[in-house]
Structure formats: C-alpha cells, structure tokens
Amino acid sequence: MTATTLREPKTDRPDRPAVEADLIHELTTRTAARSIEGAIPALVVEGVTKRFIVGRKKRPVTAIGNVSLRLERGGTIGILGANGSGKSTLIRLVSGLLTLDEGRVEVFGHDIARDEMAVKRLINRVSVDAAFFKKLSPMENLLFAARLYGIDAGLARRETVAICERLGIARKRLSRPVEQMSRGMQQKVAIARALLTAPALLLLDEPTTGLDPRSKLDVQAFIEDIRASHDASIVLTTHDLDEADRLCEWIAVLNDGKAVVQDTPTGLKALVAGQGKAPTLHEVFMTYTGRSLDEDVEEAGESDDNDD
C-alpha cells in the first residue's frame, strides 16, 4: 500500500466553527440523499437469539435470548449490562458480523439476512478495540476508509480535519503513525472514521472506554452534536450510567442475554421510585439484574468472546 503524502494547504486555515458548520451541513446533506422514509424505524430487533458452542460435550450457551428492540429514526438507544451480558454480541448481530440463530433484524426496512449489503451501506460501527493500519497515520487510515465508501478525496480530507479537531485531535497529529498514539486517542480516530461515512445507523460499542475524563466529555459532546444536527440514529452500549442518562432517549438493560427492562431514563427511574428506592439508573440496574454493572457474568463470558 502506498502511503499518502500529507501537505498543509497554502491557503489560510478556515475558521474552526465555520469548518464544523460546513461538516454538519455536508453530513446532513449526504444522509438526506439516501431517501429513507422517516416512517420506517431505524432498527427493529425482534425475537433475536444467538447461541455459542463452547465444547464438544457441552450444551450451547445462549448469549442473546429472545431480545426485541425498536429504535425510531433519529433516536438514541442505550444498551446497559454487566460484562458478558451480551451487549457486544447484540451489536455484532445488528452489524452483520454474526449470523442470527432465531429472530430478525431490520435496518431502515432492510432485512439483515436478505439485504446484507444494503444494511452495511447504512451502518458503521465503533468497537472498544478498533483495528487500524498501525503504520499509517490517522489521515491515511480515514482516507482509505473514505475510498471504500466512494467518498470524494477532497471532501474526505476536509471532513477528517474537522471531525478530528472537534474530537480534540490536533491537526499536526493527523500525519503521525497511529501506533504512536495512546489507546484513548486511537479510539477517537475510530469514532472519526465511523462518522466520516455519514452512517444512517451508528453503532457505538463502548466508545468512551479507555478515554480520560476530558476526552470522554469531548466524545459525548460530539455525539450530542451529531444527534442534534445530523440525521443519524444511534445504538450505544456503555458501562457509564451517567453517559447513558445524558445521551440516550431509551434504555434497555440486558441480563444473562435477555432484555429485562426497557424504558426512557425517566421512566426507568420512576419504576424504582415507585418501589421506594432512589430514582437513579444505578438503582434500576441493581433492581433488575441483582448485580453490579462491573460484575462479570462467567457463564456467558467464555462463549461471548469476552463480551463487554
């Protein structure tokens, strides 16, 4: 692979707020051009089940069992669960990286089994362990991704700079090898790469894990910007209850691979308040799972590829 030579433009740098405004406009315009009818939900997960075989003489382990979710266009749903509860498995099923054993998944009306390529054109995923060409720079990695999606190179370069600066990645760092960046900074680059393709459905699998507090706030603020200004629907898995409360309009709690409770953050707090408990998401989680959010679920952990 031939490395891309990066040069600073000779013209004066545009005003940063203006660049961000142009970026949001371009992202919105490109997504609107997809002509997806607003009445169609962004995501339908109906009766989905996924089992893993962990040994020849062992019974299959159910990582996801009869889970159903619905996300309207432009909405944000949070998936909460202890380590090994099936959150990442669910994300991989929605993204087409795993096949369904039972049930169905539709993305903007496209069935994940029958219309796999149509679904993949509409989604992008950020995982906690993002993969890069480590010897290449962030700019080179993002331009490569843009080429795969058929995005104009000039537009991709402008958007890369704007997105990365909004995420707190200085322009001078865009030309350095990814392997020289911290894990938290690499996670920001992964988020930038996903947003570059203007996905209609953005799958964020613990996007702020490993980030320092300042970087976490930068990412959360950018997600809010995209949700407010860009016609994207978001599925977010997280261990951070405050993050879920801040970013999500609807929350589903997973326990042992099953969705044990779903509602708005306010609705969930009202449920536990009605039982005489503190109206917090922490209390909601403890009430409906009986465990701490950081507690591992051993029986599902091995079968779920260390699912977080």
Secondary structure in CASP SS format (residue, H / E / C, confidence):
PFRMAT SS
TARGET T0000
AUTHOR 0000-0000-0000
METHOD secondary structure of the structure
MODEL  1
M C 1.00
T C 1.00
A C 1.00
T C 1.00
T C 1.00
L C 1.00
R C 1.00
E C 1.00
P C 1.00
K C 1.00
T C 1.00
D C 1.00
R C 1.00
P C 1.00
D C 1.00
R H 1.00
P H 1.00
A H 1.00
V H 1.00
E H 1.00
A H 1.00
D H 1.00
L H 1.00
I H 1.00
H H 1.00
E H 1.00
L H 1.00
T H 1.00
T H 1.00
R H 1.00
T H 1.00
A H 1.00
A C 1.00
R C 1.00
S C 1.00
I C 1.00
E C 1.00
G C 1.00
A C 1.00
I C 1.00
P C 1.00
A C 1.00
L E 1.00
V E 1.00
V E 1.00
E E 1.00
G E 1.00
V E 1.00
T E 1.00
K E 1.00
R E 1.00
F E 1.00
I C 1.00
V C 1.00
G C 1.00
R C 1.00
K C 1.00
K C 1.00
R C 1.00
P C 1.00
V E 1.00
T E 1.00
A E 1.00
I E 1.00
G E 1.00
N E 1.00
V E 1.00
S E 1.00
L E 1.00
R E 1.00
L E 1.00
E C 1.00
R C 1.00
G C 1.00
G C 1.00
T E 1.00
I E 1.00
G E 1.00
I E 1.00
L E 1.00
G C 1.00
A C 1.00
N E 1.00
G C 1.00
S C 1.00
G C 1.00
K H 1.00
S H 1.00
T H 1.00
L H 1.00
I H 1.00
R H 1.00
L H 1.00
V H 1.00
S H 1.00
G C 1.00
L C 1.00
L C 1.00
T C 1.00
L C 1.00
D C 1.00
E E 1.00
G E 1.00
R E 1.00
V E 1.00
E E 1.00
V E 1.00
F C 1.00
G C 1.00
H E 1.00
D E 1.00
I C 1.00
A C 1.00
R C 1.00
D C 1.00
E H 1.00
M H 1.00
A H 1.00
V H 1.00
K H 1.00
R H 1.00
L H 1.00
I E 1.00
N E 1.00
R E 1.00
V E 1.00
S C 1.00
V C 1.00
D C 1.00
A C 1.00
A C 1.00
F C 1.00
F C 1.00
K C 1.00
K C 1.00
L C 1.00
S C 1.00
P H 1.00
M H 1.00
E H 1.00
N H 1.00
L H 1.00
L H 1.00
F H 1.00
A H 1.00
A H 1.00
R H 1.00
L H 1.00
Y C 1.00
G C 1.00
I C 1.00
D C 1.00
A H 1.00
G H 1.00
L H 1.00
A H 1.00
R H 1.00
R H 1.00
E H 1.00
T H 1.00
V H 1.00
A H 1.00
I H 1.00
C H 1.00
E H 1.00
R H 1.00
L C 1.00
G C 1.00
I C 1.00
A C 1.00
R H 1.00
K H 1.00
R H 1.00
L H 1.00
S H 1.00
R C 1.00
P C 1.00
V H 1.00
E H 1.00
Q H 1.00
M C 1.00
S C 1.00
R H 1.00
G H 1.00
M H 1.00
Q H 1.00
Q H 1.00
K H 1.00
V H 1.00
A H 1.00
I H 1.00
A H 1.00
R H 1.00
A H 1.00
L H 1.00
L H 1.00
T C 1.00
A C 1.00
P C 1.00
A C 1.00
L E 1.00
L E 1.00
L E 1.00
L E 1.00
D E 1.00
E C 1.00
P C 1.00
T C 1.00
T C 1.00
G C 1.00
L C 1.00
D C 1.00
P H 1.00
R H 1.00
S H 1.00
K H 1.00
L H 1.00
D H 1.00
V H 1.00
Q H 1.00
A H 1.00
F H 1.00
I H 1.00
E H 1.00
D H 1.00
I H 1.00
R H 1.00
A H 1.00
S H 1.00
H C 1.00
D C 1.00
A C 1.00
S E 1.00
I E 1.00
V E 1.00
L E 1.00
T E 1.00
T C 1.00
H C 1.00
D C 1.00
L H 1.00
D H 1.00
E H 1.00
A H 1.00
D H 1.00
R H 1.00
L H 1.00
C C 1.00
E C 1.00
W E 1.00
I E 1.00
A E 1.00
V E 1.00
L E 1.00
N E 1.00
D C 1.00
G C 1.00
K E 1.00
A E 1.00
V E 1.00
V E 1.00
Q E 1.00
D E 1.00
T C 1.00
P H 1.00
T H 1.00
G H 1.00
L H 1.00
K H 1.00
A H 1.00
L H 1.00
V H 1.00
A H 1.00
G C 1.00
Q C 1.00
G C 1.00
K C 1.00
A C 1.00
P C 1.00
T C 1.00
L H 1.00
H H 1.00
E H 1.00
V H 1.00
F H 1.00
M H 1.00
T H 1.00
Y H 1.00
T H 1.00
G C 1.00
R C 1.00
S C 1.00
L C 1.00
D C 1.00
E C 1.00
D E 1.00
V C 1.00
E H 1.00
E H 1.00
A H 1.00
G H 1.00
E C 1.00
S C 1.00
D C 1.00
D C 1.00
N C 1.00
D C 1.00
D C 1.00
END
